[in-house]
């Protein structure tokens, strides 16, 4: 049953990727033919979504392999590489769009409004269908990608409204203004996500307070007198790892078993994917004291 669900997830993401890739190509061609910087800017946005969906699809397939002797934590960390590549592509695309948009703000040119309207309607249909294909998926990446596609639908609704307005009113500046809004929206999200991605690359704790909370709750256990070398990092922003040393007071095997269960229950509150705990007796030298 789980295998069937996993296969369904991969199939849905695959369909969304193919639809987005096809329409992104159509957008770039259509943007050139209609002389619309707004459509070109949205094409860059859709390119980013296509890369996100493609990396999610690839990761979904690689995750079936699980951990091996080379990648002992599995392949989830590849999603960070995908996110970084995606961000760099979007920044480069956005800078290019700005070089096209800023001159248009100074000297507006009327785009081909009929072509814009046609592409906008097609955009709503194709992105809406891709969102429908991912709708109802239980995997987290499906839910996130579904929201991206819904954003795309709303973006194309905006293009349609602007195209209809320009068709009846001579306001060519609306096209570069919409392009500028799209580009700033892209850059805002890129730099926000890039900051999180870089922090994860450098193995920062996924939350500022999580290290303190873990330490405090473990020290609430009466048999633990000290916690040190507590390290918490994340594989991909969702699956977290924790390692620590605990100085303990245990005199019998039963006390030791009770302690292990208490530690396991405490760490279980944080939903870590992997945990490694080393117990040290009071007065015992820490083998990592020079770390």
C-alpha positions, 0 to 999 in steps of 0.5 A: 500500500505504501509503495502504491502511494509512493508510486502515485506521488511520483506520477503526479509530480511527473505530470506536473513537471511535464506540463510546467516544462511544456508551458514554460517553453510556450511562455518564452516563445509567446513573450517574444512574439507578443512583445510582453515583458510581463509574460517573459517575467512570468515565464521566468517564474514558471521556469523556477517552478519547473525546476522546483518540481523537477528536483522534487520529482528526482528526489522522490525517485532517489529517496526510494533507494534509501541509505547506502554505504556512500550516502549513509543518511540517504539522498534527501540532502540533494534537495538543498543542491536543487534549491540552490541551483533553482535560486541561482537560475531565478536570480539570473533570469530576474536580472535579465528581465529587469534589463528588459523592463526598466527601459520599457518603463521609460519608453512604454511599448504596446504589446500584442494584447490579443496574444497576451490574452490567449496565452493568459487563458492557456496559462490559467488552464494548464497551471490549473490542471497541473494544480489539480493533478497534485491536489489531494496529495498527502506528501509535503512536497506535493502540497508545497508544489500545489501552492506554487501552481496556484500562485501561477494561476493567480499570476496568469489571471493578473496577466489576463486582466492587464491584457484586457485593460490594455486592449481597450485603454491605451496604457502600455506602461501596465505591461512593464509595471506588471513585469516589475511586480512579478520580478520583485515577487520572485526575488523576494521569495528567492532571497528568503529561501536562499537564506534558509538554504545556505544556513542548512548547508552550513548545518545551522540548527533548523530552529533557533530555540530547538537546541536550548529546548532539547537540553532543558528537557533532557536535564529535567531527567533526574539521572542526567547531570549534564548535556554537552556536544549537543548538535542539531542540524537538518538534512533538507529542512524537514528531516532533522538529526541530533547527536549529544553526550549525556553525563548520567548517574546510574547504579544498576542495569534497571536504572540504565534501561529506565534512563534510555527509555526516558531519553528516547521519549524526550527526544521523540517529542521533537520528531528527529529523523536520526538521533545518536546519544552517548552516555558518560558516567560521572567523572569519566573523561569525554573522548570528544573534549577537544572538539 
